[in-house]
Structure formats: structure tokens, C-alpha cells
């Protein structure tokens, strides 16, 4: 038997714009697993995103190059930090950070940055919520129109106040 009878080959899917790119390296929609890479130019803010159940996603991220200010909003009503925003600077390293399914997530690239994601859970554009507040003060902020036109945090909190993440 030959090698190619057992191994499949494909090209990653690339989405690029003036902010950088998103590369879908691998995606298995049956298992709900995707492996992605993004490049963001210095000054880019990506986020805040979360998906409504049953399309919730847990994300595992690793900064390969550059530095980000990572942001999460806790949207689990049972959590004492429900509705609160947390931020942390993350520099390139081998460390992997897990963003739970009940957290909205976004980041600001302090410098040109490459980030890898492993997403567990099917992506559904129609079930994704973008929160339009940006948690970065910068004169040179670069943000997509999709993120600018999202919903307000208070509306998002109302959406998630009745979700029981333990039963999902």
C-alpha cells in the first residue's frame, strides 16, 4: 500500500485583510474541532466573541510571536465573577491558556503577533455574539466593523443570565 492511500492532504483556508489574517489549519466539523492561526498587526483588537449554546466553544490559545493583552468576560451566572472583565498580558512562550466555553474572549496585539488556537465546539456564525465594547485605550486601535457593530455587554449579560453551563 502506498502512503497516499492512508494520508489526506489539504491546503489551509486563509482569510486576510488589513489587520492581518486568520488561517484555518484544520477543521473537523463532525468532531467540532478546529485548529487555527492568526496574525495580527500591532494595534489590532480582535474580539470580544462568544457562542450561544449549543454552539459553545472552549479555546486553547498559545502566543507564538509577539505580545497580547488577552481579555475575557465571565458569562456564567453561577460564577461569582459573572459579568466581570479580566485582562492579562501574554508574551510569546510555550504556555497554553484555556478559555472556558462560558467566557467571551478577545485580545489586543501590542506588537505584530501570531496566535494559535485549538477550538473545541462547532463554529456557528449565526450563534456567535460579538460584544462591541473594547477594553483597550489606544489612538491607533484597529478593529473590524463586525466587532464595532456587536451587541452591548449589558445585552449580552441578559442573554446569558438564564443559561446553565453545568447542564451543557
C-alpha positions as CSV (number, residue, x, y, z in Angstrom):
1,X,0.0,0.0,0.0
2,X,1.1,3.5,-0.7
3,X,1.4,6.4,1.7
4,X,-1.3,8.4,0.0
5,X,-4.0,5.7,0.4
6,X,-3.9,6.5,4.2
7,X,-2.9,10.1,4.5
8,X,-5.0,13.0,3.2
9,X,-3.6,16.3,2.1
10,X,-5.2,19.7,2.0
11,X,-4.4,23.4,2.0
12,X,-5.4,25.6,4.9
13,X,-8.1,28.2,4.4
14,X,-6.9,31.7,4.6
15,X,-8.9,34.9,5.4
16,X,-6.8,38.0,5.3
17,X,-7.5,41.7,5.5
18,X,-5.7,44.9,6.5
19,X,-5.5,43.7,10.2
20,X,-3.6,40.5,9.4
21,X,-5.0,37.0,8.7
22,X,-6.9,34.1,10.1
23,X,-5.7,30.7,8.8
24,X,-7.9,27.6,9.4
25,X,-5.2,25.0,9.5
26,X,-7.5,22.0,10.2
27,X,-11.2,21.7,10.9
28,X,-13.3,18.6,11.6
29,X,-16.9,19.7,11.7
30,X,-18.1,16.2,12.7
31,X,-16.0,16.3,15.9
32,X,-16.3,20.1,16.3
33,X,-12.6,20.7,16.5
34,X,-10.6,23.3,14.7
35,X,-7.0,24.4,14.7
36,X,-6.4,28.0,13.7
37,X,-3.6,30.6,13.5
38,X,-3.9,34.3,13.3
39,X,-1.5,37.1,12.6
40,X,-2.5,40.5,13.9
41,X,-0.6,43.7,13.3
42,X,0.4,45.9,16.2
43,X,-2.7,47.8,17.4
44,X,-5.3,45.2,16.3
45,X,-8.1,44.3,18.7
46,X,-9.9,41.1,17.9
47,X,-13.0,40.2,20.0
48,X,-15.0,40.0,22.2
49,X,-16.6,36.8,21.0
50,X,-18.7,34.0,22.5
51,X,-21.1,31.5,21.0
52,X,-24.5,30.7,22.4
53,X,-25.2,27.1,23.4
54,X,-25.5,24.5,21.8
55,X,-22.6,26.0,19.8
56,X,-20.3,26.9,22.7
57,X,-16.6,26.7,22.2
58,X,-13.7,26.1,24.6
59,X,-10.5,27.7,23.2
60,X,-6.9,26.8,23.9
61,X,-4.5,29.6,22.8
62,X,-0.8,30.0,22.5
63,X,1.1,33.1,21.6
64,X,3.8,32.1,19.2
65,X,5.3,35.5,18.4
66,X,4.6,38.9,19.9
67,X,2.6,40.1,22.9
68,X,-1.1,40.4,23.5
69,X,-3.4,41.8,26.2
70,X,-5.9,39.0,26.5
71,X,-9.4,39.8,27.7
72,X,-12.2,37.5,29.0
73,X,-15.7,38.3,30.3
74,X,-17.2,35.7,32.6
75,X,-20.7,34.8,31.4
76,X,-21.6,32.0,33.8
77,X,-24.4,33.2,36.2
78,X,-23.2,30.7,38.8
79,X,-19.7,32.2,38.9
80,X,-19.1,35.0,41.5
81,X,-17.4,36.9,38.7
82,X,-20.4,36.9,36.4
83,X,-20.3,39.9,34.0
84,X,-16.7,40.9,35.1
85,X,-13.9,41.6,32.7
86,X,-10.4,40.3,33.2
87,X,-7.2,41.1,31.3
88,X,-3.7,39.8,31.3
89,X,-0.6,40.5,29.2
90,X,0.7,37.3,27.5
91,X,4.0,37.1,25.8
92,X,5.2,34.5,23.3
93,X,6.0,31.3,25.0
94,X,5.2,27.6,25.0
95,X,2.4,28.2,27.5
96,X,-1.2,27.3,26.5
97,X,-4.2,29.1,28.0
98,X,-7.6,27.6,28.2
99,X,-10.6,29.9,27.7
100,X,-13.7,28.2,29.1
101,X,-16.9,28.0,26.9
102,X,-18.7,30.5,29.3
103,X,-16.2,33.3,28.6
104,X,-16.3,35.9,25.9
105,X,-12.8,36.3,24.5
106,X,-10.7,38.9,22.7
107,X,-7.2,40.2,22.6
108,X,-5.2,43.3,21.7
109,X,-1.9,42.9,19.8
110,X,0.7,45.1,21.5
111,X,3.0,44.3,18.6
112,X,2.9,42.1,15.5
113,X,1.6,38.8,16.9
114,X,1.0,35.2,15.8
115,X,-1.5,33.3,17.9
116,X,-2.6,29.6,17.6
117,X,-6.0,28.4,18.7
118,X,-7.4,25.0,19.2
119,X,-11.2,25.4,19.4
120,X,-13.4,22.6,20.8
121,X,-17.0,23.0,19.7
122,X,-18.5,23.7,16.2
123,X,-18.2,27.3,14.9
124,X,-21.6,28.8,14.1
125,X,-21.5,32.4,12.7
126,X,-25.2,32.9,13.4
127,X,-24.8,31.7,17.1
128,X,-21.7,33.9,17.7
129,X,-22.1,37.1,19.7
130,X,-19.7,40.0,19.3
131,X,-19.6,42.4,22.2
132,X,-18.8,45.8,20.9
133,X,-17.2,47.4,23.9
134,X,-13.4,47.5,23.5
135,X,-11.3,47.3,26.6
136,X,-8.2,49.0,25.2
137,X,-7.3,52.7,25.1
138,X,-5.3,53.5,22.1
139,X,-5.1,56.2,19.5
140,X,-4.1,53.7,16.8
141,X,-6.7,51.0,17.5
142,X,-7.6,48.8,14.6
143,X,-10.9,46.9,15.0
144,X,-13.2,45.2,12.5
145,X,-16.6,46.6,11.6
146,X,-18.1,43.3,12.8
147,X,-16.6,43.8,16.2
148,X,-17.6,47.5,16.3
149,X,-21.2,46.7,15.5
150,X,-21.7,44.0,18.0
151,X,-24.1,44.0,21.0
152,X,-23.6,45.9,24.2
153,X,-22.2,44.0,27.2
154,X,-25.4,44.6,29.2
155,X,-27.4,42.9,26.5
156,X,-25.0,40.0,26.4
157,X,-25.3,39.6,30.2
158,X,-29.1,39.4,29.8
159,X,-28.7,36.7,27.1
160,X,-26.5,34.5,29.4
161,X,-28.3,35.1,32.7
162,X,-30.6,32.1,32.1
163,X,-28.0,29.7,30.7
164,X,-27.0,26.8,33.0
165,X,-23.5,25.9,31.8
166,X,-23.4,22.9,34.1
167,X,-26.1,21.2,32.1
168,X,-24.4,21.8,28.7
